Amino acid sequence: MPTIVSLLLSSLLQSTAPPLQIELVFIGVPIHARVEVAALDEVRSIWAPHHIALRVARRDSLMEEGILRLAVVVTDQRDPHLKPGTLGAVRFRAGAPEPTILLFSNTIETLVDETPVMHHGTESPPAVRDQMTGRMIGRALAHEIGHVLLRSRGHSPDGLMRAMHRSSDFVAVERQGFALSSDDAKRVDEIIASLSDYMSCGLTTTRDMH
C-alpha cells in the first residue's frame, strides 16, 4: 500500500504542474528588490490563468530541459529605431522572436513620475513609487512575453496585447485591460497544447508598446 500511495501522490503532483514554465534572467541596469518583487507579482498574476509559471534564474544557472529561458535586458539607453515612450521590445530574426526582452528603464521611470497619482501635492514614499514602478515593469514585461508566446509582432484591438495603454493604467492597483483578449487566450492555449512544437521557438519586437 505505501508504494501505491506514493505512486498516486507522484501522479497528482505531475498533473498539477504548469504546462509551461518560463525562466527570466535579468541583465543590465539593476532593479531595486521591491520593484522586482512587484514586477514579478504582476507578470505572474497576468499569465497564471493560462497555466504559465514564471521564475527568476541566475545568468550562470544551468538551463533545464522543457523550460523556456528569456533574458530580460534592462537598459537606460533608448533605441532610436523605436517610437518615443516605448517601454519594452523584443527583436525578430528571420520572422522568429529572439529570446531577449528589452526594458527601457528611463522611459519607465519618467512615465511613473508623470502619472497623476504622483502629483497630489505631497511626495510619495519610496515604497509607493517602487510599487508603481514594479507594476509598470511587470505589465510591460507581460506584454512582451505575449509577443514571444504568440510569435507575432502584431497587436490586438484590446486586452494585454494592445499596442498602447495609458500610463495611469500601468500603475493602477487594478489590472483592468491587462488580461488577454479571448482570441489571444485561445491562441496561447493552442500553442501550449503543442509544446513540442513551441519549445523550438525564438523571440519578438514590439515597437509601439506604451
KEVEXKOL-685352 format. One record per residue (C-alpha): residue number from 1; residue in three letters; x, z, y. Coordinates in nm, 3 decimals, m for minus. Each point is the difference from the previous one (the first is absolute). Example, Ala and Ser with C-alpha at 12.3 -4.5 7.8 and 13.67 -1.06 7.14 Angstrom:
BEGIN
<1, 'ALA', <1.230, 0.780, m0.450>>
<2, 'SER', <0.137, m0.066, 0.344>>
END
This chain:
BEGIN
<1, 'MET', <0.000, 0.000, 0.000>>
<2, 'PRO', <0.272, 0.075, 0.260>>
<3, 'THR', <0.132, m0.354, m0.051>>
<4, 'ILE', <m0.346, m0.152, 0.055>>
<5, 'VAL', <m0.053, 0.208, 0.315>>
<6, 'SER', <0.342, m0.102, 0.128>>
<7, 'LEU', <m0.070, m0.369, m0.059>>
<8, 'LEU', <m0.341, 0.028, 0.166>>
<9, 'LEU', <0.152, 0.170, 0.305>>
<10, 'SER', <0.266, m0.269, 0.022>>
<11, 'SER', <m0.267, m0.270, m0.014>>
<12, 'LEU', <m0.202, 0.165, 0.277>>
<13, 'LEU', <0.304, 0.034, 0.222>>
<14, 'GLN', <0.086, m0.365, m0.047>>
<15, 'SER', <m0.355, m0.113, 0.075>>
<16, 'THR', <m0.005, 0.185, 0.332>>
<17, 'ALA', <0.329, m0.149, 0.122>>
<18, 'PRO', <m0.043, m0.238, 0.295>>
<19, 'PRO', <0.027, m0.371, m0.096>>
<20, 'LEU', <0.255, m0.063, 0.274>>
<21, 'GLN', <0.266, 0.230, 0.139>>
<22, 'ILE', <0.195, m0.089, 0.314>>
<23, 'GLU', <0.326, 0.158, 0.111>>
<24, 'LEU', <0.086, m0.004, 0.369>>
<25, 'VAL', <0.364, 0.025, 0.104>>
<26, 'PHE', <0.035, 0.079, 0.371>>
<27, 'ILE', <0.304, m0.153, 0.172>>
<28, 'GLY', <0.119, m0.018, 0.359>>
<29, 'VAL', <m0.114, 0.220, 0.291>>
<30, 'PRO', <m0.070, 0.351, m0.136>>
<31, 'ILE', <m0.360, 0.121, 0.005>>
<32, 'HIS', <m0.080, 0.364, 0.076>>
<33, 'ALA', <m0.113, 0.187, m0.313>>
<34, 'ARG', <m0.345, 0.077, 0.149>>
<35, 'VAL', <m0.047, m0.365, 0.090>>
<36, 'GLU', <0.096, m0.115, m0.350>>
<37, 'VAL', <m0.240, 0.246, m0.164>>
<38, 'ALA', <m0.288, m0.118, 0.221>>
<39, 'ALA', <0.088, m0.367, m0.060>>
<40, 'LEU', <0.009, 0.045, m0.378>>
<41, 'ASP', <m0.331, 0.185, 0.006>>
<42, 'GLU', <m0.157, m0.295, 0.181>>
<43, 'VAL', <0.138, m0.276, m0.218>>
<44, 'ARG', <m0.081, 0.188, m0.320>>
<45, 'SER', <m0.355, 0.075, 0.112>>
<46, 'ILE', <m0.062, m0.364, 0.089>>
<47, 'TRP', <0.127, m0.139, m0.331>>
<48, 'ALA', <m0.107, 0.278, m0.241>>
<49, 'PRO', <m0.357, m0.138, m0.038>>
<50, 'HIS', <0.157, m0.314, m0.147>>
<51, 'HIS', <0.195, 0.198, m0.262>>
<52, 'ILE', <0.334, m0.049, 0.170>>
<53, 'ALA', <0.242, 0.292, 0.019>>
<54, 'LEU', <0.285, 0.015, 0.251>>
<55, 'ARG', <0.308, 0.216, 0.009>>
<56, 'VAL', <0.328, 0.015, 0.192>>
<57, 'ALA', <0.327, m0.070, m0.181>>
<58, 'ARG', <0.363, 0.029, 0.101>>
<59, 'ARG', <0.186, m0.320, 0.062>>
<60, 'ASP', <0.249, 0.076, m0.277>>
<61, 'SER', <m0.256, 0.109, m0.261>>
<62, 'LEU', <m0.040, m0.209, m0.312>>
<63, 'MET', <m0.285, m0.249, m0.004>>
<64, 'GLU', <m0.258, 0.066, m0.270>>
<65, 'GLU', <m0.161, m0.275, m0.200>>
<66, 'GLY', <m0.357, m0.078, 0.103>>
<67, 'ILE', <0.033, 0.151, 0.349>>
<68, 'LEU', <0.003, m0.216, 0.311>>
<69, 'ARG', <0.272, 0.111, 0.243>>
<70, 'LEU', <m0.030, m0.093, 0.367>>
<71, 'ALA', <0.262, 0.063, 0.266>>
<72, 'VAL', <m0.149, 0.125, 0.327>>
<73, 'VAL', <0.245, m0.082, 0.278>>
<74, 'VAL', <m0.072, 0.200, 0.316>>
<75, 'THR', <0.163, m0.175, 0.294>>
<76, 'ASP', <0.008, 0.052, 0.376>>
<77, 'GLN', <0.082, m0.368, 0.055>>
<78, 'ARG', <m0.288, m0.234, 0.083>>
<79, 'ASP', <m0.012, m0.334, m0.180>>
<80, 'PRO', <m0.026, m0.269, 0.272>>
<81, 'HIS', <m0.181, m0.227, m0.245>>
<82, 'LEU', <m0.291, 0.245, m0.025>>
<83, 'LYS', <m0.272, 0.059, 0.255>>
<84, 'PRO', <0.045, 0.299, 0.236>>
<85, 'GLY', <m0.177, 0.304, m0.138>>
<86, 'THR', <0.070, m0.085, m0.363>>
<87, 'LEU', <0.028, 0.323, m0.200>>
<88, 'GLY', <0.123, m0.135, m0.330>>
<89, 'ALA', <0.089, m0.315, m0.188>>
<90, 'VAL', <0.091, m0.136, m0.340>>
<91, 'ARG', <0.189, m0.325, m0.036>>
<92, 'PHE', <m0.089, m0.280, m0.239>>
<93, 'ARG', <0.255, m0.213, m0.179>>
<94, 'ALA', <m0.117, m0.323, m0.165>>
<95, 'GLY', <m0.358, 0.121, 0.029>>
<96, 'ALA', <0.064, 0.334, m0.170>>
<97, 'PRO', <0.026, 0.340, 0.169>>
<98, 'GLU', <0.338, 0.173, 0.003>>
<99, 'PRO', <0.011, 0.368, m0.111>>
<100, 'THR', <0.088, 0.127, 0.347>>
<101, 'ILE', <m0.239, 0.131, 0.264>>
<102, 'LEU', <0.113, 0.027, 0.363>>
<103, 'LEU', <m0.141, 0.270, 0.229>>
<104, 'PHE', <0.078, m0.016, 0.373>>
<105, 'SER', <0.047, 0.360, 0.112>>
<106, 'ASN', <0.021, m0.063, 0.376>>
<107, 'THR', <m0.329, m0.191, 0.001>>
<108, 'ILE', <m0.168, 0.271, m0.205>>
<109, 'GLU', <0.123, 0.279, 0.229>>
<110, 'THR', <m0.105, m0.193, 0.312>>
<111, 'LEU', <m0.351, m0.059, m0.133>>
<112, 'VAL', <m0.036, 0.366, m0.096>>
<113, 'ASP', <0.101, 0.102, 0.354>>
<114, 'GLU', <m0.251, m0.246, 0.149>>
<115, 'THR', <m0.302, 0.115, m0.201>>
<116, 'PRO', <m0.268, 0.174, 0.212>>
<117, 'VAL', <0.028, 0.323, m0.197>>
<118, 'MET', <0.355, 0.040, 0.134>>
<119, 'HIS', <m0.121, m0.005, 0.362>>
<120, 'HIS', <m0.236, 0.293, 0.036>>
<121, 'GLY', <0.204, 0.171, 0.270>>
<122, 'THR', <0.186, 0.231, m0.237>>
<123, 'GLU', <0.303, m0.072, m0.211>>
<124, 'SER', <m0.077, m0.030, m0.370>>
<125, 'PRO', <0.196, 0.233, m0.229>>
<126, 'PRO', <0.273, m0.176, m0.201>>
<127, 'ALA', <m0.187, 0.066, m0.325>>
<128, 'VAL', <m0.308, m0.184, 0.133>>
<129, 'ARG', <0.206, m0.298, 0.110>>
<130, 'ASP', <0.181, m0.008, m0.334>>
<131, 'GLN', <m0.335, 0.000, m0.181>>
<132, 'MET', <m0.126, m0.294, 0.205>>
<133, 'THR', <0.328, m0.188, m0.043>>
<134, 'GLY', <m0.023, 0.056, m0.374>>
<135, 'ARG', <m0.355, m0.133, m0.012>>
<136, 'MET', <0.103, m0.314, 0.186>>
<137, 'ILE', <0.300, m0.058, m0.226>>
<138, 'GLY', <m0.204, 0.067, m0.313>>
<139, 'ARG', <m0.280, m0.236, 0.098>>
<140, 'ALA', <0.241, m0.274, 0.108>>
<141, 'LEU', <0.194, 0.046, m0.325>>
<142, 'ALA', <m0.323, m0.017, m0.203>>
<143, 'HIS', <m0.080, m0.331, 0.171>>
<144, 'GLU', <0.342, m0.145, m0.086>>
<145, 'ILE', <m0.032, 0.118, m0.361>>
<146, 'GLY', <m0.327, m0.192, m0.003>>
<147, 'HIS', <0.186, m0.320, 0.083>>
<148, 'VAL', <0.237, 0.073, m0.286>>
<149, 'LEU', <m0.273, 0.067, m0.255>>
<150, 'LEU', <m0.215, m0.292, 0.113>>
<151, 'ARG', <0.308, m0.224, 0.025>>
<152, 'SER', <m0.140, m0.154, 0.315>>
<153, 'ARG', <0.092, m0.032, 0.366>>
<154, 'GLY', <m0.368, m0.032, 0.082>>
<155, 'HIS', <m0.224, 0.257, 0.166>>
<156, 'SER', <m0.361, 0.098, m0.057>>
<157, 'PRO', <m0.286, 0.017, 0.252>>
<158, 'ASP', <m0.044, 0.374, m0.061>>
<159, 'GLY', <0.148, 0.302, m0.174>>
<160, 'LEU', <0.363, 0.096, m0.055>>
<161, 'MET', <0.122, m0.360, m0.004>>
<162, 'ARG', <m0.130, m0.091, 0.345>>
<163, 'ALA', <0.270, m0.151, 0.220>>
<164, 'MET', <m0.063, 0.250, 0.281>>
<165, 'HIS', <m0.117, 0.360, 0.027>>
<166, 'ARG', <m0.040, 0.209, 0.313>>
<167, 'SER', <0.283, 0.246, 0.059>>
<168, 'SER', <m0.257, 0.281, 0.033>>
<169, 'ASP', <m0.124, m0.080, m0.352>>
<170, 'PHE', <0.354, 0.023, m0.133>>
<171, 'VAL', <0.031, 0.364, 0.110>>
<172, 'ALA', <m0.358, 0.116, m0.054>>
<173, 'VAL', <m0.070, 0.269, m0.259>>
<174, 'GLU', <m0.262, m0.225, m0.160>>
<175, 'ARG', <0.125, m0.300, m0.196>>
<176, 'GLN', <m0.287, m0.219, 0.109>>
<177, 'GLY', <0.097, m0.366, m0.027>>
<178, 'PHE', <0.297, 0.059, m0.229>>
<179, 'ALA', <m0.168, m0.045, m0.335>>
<180, 'LEU', <0.033, m0.332, m0.179>>
<181, 'SER', <m0.284, m0.245, 0.051>>
<182, 'SER', <m0.208, m0.067, m0.312>>
<183, 'ASP', <0.164, m0.342, m0.046>>
<184, 'ASP', <0.353, 0.140, 0.033>>
<185, 'ALA', <m0.083, 0.290, m0.234>>
<186, 'LYS', <m0.124, m0.246, m0.262>>
<187, 'ARG', <0.319, m0.205, 0.030>>
<188, 'VAL', <0.219, 0.311, m0.032>>
<189, 'ASP', <m0.195, 0.111, m0.309>>
<190, 'GLU', <0.051, m0.342, m0.157>>
<191, 'ILE', <0.373, 0.013, 0.072>>
<192, 'ILE', <0.039, 0.347, m0.146>>
<193, 'ALA', <m0.197, m0.108, m0.308>>
<194, 'SER', <0.276, m0.253, m0.068>>
<195, 'LEU', <0.305, 0.215, 0.073>>
<196, 'SER', <0.224, m0.198, m0.228>>
<197, 'ASP', <m0.036, m0.300, 0.232>>
<198, 'TYR', <0.023, 0.209, 0.315>>
<199, 'MET', <0.318, 0.193, m0.075>>
<200, 'SER', <0.211, m0.314, 0.036>>
<201, 'CYS', <m0.097, m0.033, 0.370>>
<202, 'GLY', <0.198, 0.025, 0.324>>
<203, 'LEU', <m0.144, 0.098, 0.355>>
<204, 'THR', <m0.174, m0.115, 0.359>>
<205, 'THR', <0.006, m0.045, 0.375>>
<206, 'THR', <m0.277, 0.104, 0.230>>
<207, 'ARG', <0.078, m0.119, 0.350>>
<208, 'ASP', <m0.288, 0.144, 0.194>>
<209, 'MET', <m0.075, 0.346, m0.136>>
<210, 'HIS', <m0.101, 0.211, 0.304>>
END
